């Protein structure tokens, strides 16, 4: 059952997420010898990454993956992996699985699917939510759900937010995890939260419909 946890501020959400990730990393490394984290874009996840990068953790046992990526040149500052790099996190981790979105949505999705074919289940999947209820690059109105159950990645065309061409892990791939954290902050998310509570089939609702999902939400957004 999905667990909703409210925090006073966006910074409190980031701190709580960093603490949860650190604790699960410790447990995963103790049990399985490694920790596999799927990263999300967004301001609050970035604050979480900066907090993690400031801590003395077993970085040689971490593996970093991405929930989605924009089809832009590899060195574009709007690429998720470039944004995460600015937090200092990727400098600490040796095994960093970047989505090759510069190949285009179709070829890039195929390539990343092969690259991570033996990496599931992930230990932690970190997600955000857009104002329209999208998560990763799974948008309402697009065929994000019309893929094979064993498919890990998918090409995204005509995304309503630029750039229109993207690559995303599938809903099924994101749900293959031991722990999922969805971070929701900002007044602009209030309407999507209302739709969620009313039973709308938003992408974030489908993806987080697993027993091990926790929703970390800024105080007041559910009222």
Secondary structure as GFF3:
##gff-version 3
##sequence-region A 1 223
A	DSSP	beta_strand	3	7	.	.	.	ID=ss1
A	DSSP	alpha_helix	10	32	.	.	.	ID=ss2
A	DSSP	beta_strand	35	39	.	.	.	ID=ss3
A	DSSP	alpha_helix	43	53	.	.	.	ID=ss4
A	DSSP	three_ten_helix	59	61	.	.	.	ID=ss5
A	DSSP	beta_strand	62	66	.	.	.	ID=ss6
A	DSSP	beta_strand	68	70	.	.	.	ID=ss7
A	DSSP	alpha_helix	80	85	.	.	.	ID=ss8
A	DSSP	beta_strand	95	96	.	.	.	ID=ss9
A	DSSP	three_ten_helix	101	103	.	.	.	ID=ss10
A	DSSP	alpha_helix	105	115	.	.	.	ID=ss11
A	DSSP	beta_strand	122	127	.	.	.	ID=ss12
A	DSSP	beta_strand	153	156	.	.	.	ID=ss13
A	DSSP	beta_strand	166	169	.	.	.	ID=ss14
A	DSSP	alpha_helix	171	175	.	.	.	ID=ss15
A	DSSP	beta_strand	177	184	.	.	.	ID=ss16
A	DSSP	three_ten_helix	187	189	.	.	.	ID=ss17
A	DSSP	alpha_helix	190	197	.	.	.	ID=ss18
A	DSSP	alpha_helix	203	207	.	.	.	ID=ss19
A	DSSP	beta_strand	213	218	.	.	.	ID=ss20
###
